[in-house]
Amino acid sequence: MNMKYDFDQIIPRHHTNSLKYDFAKERGKPDGLLPMWVADMDIQAPPAVREALAEKAAHGIFGYSEPDKNYYEALETWFGTRHKWMVDPYTAVLAPGVVYAICTLIRCLTQCGDSVLIQEPVYYCFRESIRDNGRKVVVNELRFDGRQYHIDFEDFERKIIENKVRLFILCSPHNPVGRVWKREELERLAEICLRHGVFVVADEIHEDFVYHGNTHLVFATLSQEVANNCAVCTSTSKSFNLAALQNANIFIANQQARRAFKQELESEGVSQANIMGLVACQAAYQYGAEWLDQLIDYLSGNIELMRETFCTRLPELQLVEPEGTYLPWVNFSKLGLSVSELDSRIVERAKLWLDSGVIFGAGGAGFQRFNIAVPRETLRQALKQLENIR
Ligand SMILES: Cc1ncc(COP(=O)(O)O)c(C=O)c1O
């Protein structure tokens, strides 16, 4: 592919209020680590997005705003062409982030003390959102066969029955194990949830990062019945590196659930949207497709570099082959270290800041999550430092 965009460019992020770079001390880390943790990219957003934001900034008036027809058309076209999802864009409700929306959905669709199911190891905010809203966390642990992760469907159903689960939070594609769920897997989950009256919150924030001929399937496309039993959480924040603009589109076909979600948002005082978030989202969906295609190609190259380096220089480490996401999951267990010894070697010897596997819950010990959405040279440097782990 002829690269039009320069993803190799290293943009300094120190002293830019970057959570990833500038707050080590506040998070109990020493200075001087190379950060490969939190899920944003060291890569600039697409030029069209930056231009649209600059234009809005130059206008200089940041009064209350709402999404208009053009915004909804951008959503409709993006999901229709990119994900073959012919969705009514007006079923999307805006929220100030996917995690915010998940917390709100938990509150409006379940009662205090109800059980909510997740599949650990999984994005740690799921557990926190359930716990912080006074609901009970129930875990259907993913099974690692030494190479890849699978769903234990018997356990999934048993946990639903035993705990009278009301809500299931699906991570699709899955962070951190990198699975892009196949149609059969999603259908089986959907069927069990329908049979037991479990509503599904499908967090599809990583939907645009899919590798090696895998295809992301929007949960709501499985059938009309499934569409009516789920909320699909989407955002441009991962795909186009816009996390701090706090804009997410939550698609809820089910009228009753959508009304409940809107009411809960209102009761939290959420009304108008962030104008910069709206502008960026619309520009990304209208003009960002080519940039994203090239970025995915570039990130595949980064994964290839990681794979090669592990084979040739770090054979003790195992890359769990990512089908999607830019957050590869790496198995360090052959080193035979305790969690605390592994974590401290990553910091003290490799001088890296990674996400320790244990924060993702059950099954995370012995693993670390890398963020490879960085210029190739940055990744090369990180992998070089990683050799000091032994
Ligand atoms: C699965 C998943 N959901 C949600 C988020 C965060 O979304 P937001 O910043 O919109 O709350 C992340 C960020 O890494 C994520 O991996």
The ligand as an SDF file (V2000), in Angstrom:
LIG
                    3D

 16 16  0  0  0  0  0  0  0  0999 V2000
  -13.1620   -1.8010   25.7710 C   0  0  0  0  0  0  0  0  0  0  0  0
  -13.0480   -0.3500   26.0950 C   0  0  0  0  0  0  0  0  0  0  0  0
  -14.1510    0.3570   26.3860 N   0  0  0  0  0  0  0  0  0  0  0  0
  -14.0980    1.6660   26.6840 C   0  0  0  0  0  0  0  0  0  0  0  0
  -12.8830    2.3390   26.7270 C   0  0  0  0  0  0  0  0  0  0  0  0
  -12.8490    3.7830   27.1000 C   0  0  0  0  0  0  0  0  0  0  0  0
  -13.8090    4.4950   26.4420 O   0  0  0  0  0  0  0  0  0  0  0  0
  -14.1320    6.0070   26.8100 P   0  0  0  0  0  0  0  0  0  0  0  0
  -12.8250    6.7250   26.9030 O   0  0  0  0  0  0  0  0  0  0  0  0
  -14.9990    6.4640   25.7010 O   0  0  0  0  0  0  0  0  0  0  0  0
  -14.8330    5.9870   28.1220 O   0  0  0  0  0  0  0  0  0  0  0  0
  -11.7060    1.6370   26.4430 C   0  0  0  0  0  0  0  0  0  0  0  0
  -10.4150    2.3170   26.5060 C   0  0  0  0  0  0  0  0  0  0  0  0
   -9.3790    1.7300   26.4690 O   0  0  0  0  0  0  0  0  0  0  0  0
  -11.7940    0.2700   26.1100 C   0  0  0  0  0  0  0  0  0  0  0  0
  -10.7100   -0.4470   25.8310 O   0  0  0  0  0  0  0  0  0  0  0  0
  1  2  1  0
  2  3  1  0
  2 15  2  0
  3  4  2  0
  4  5  1  0
  5  6  1  0
  5 12  2  0
  6  7  1  0
  7  8  1  0
  8  9  2  0
  8 10  1  0
  8 11  1  0
 12 13  1  0
 12 15  1  0
 13 14  2  0
 15 16  1  0
M  END
$$$$
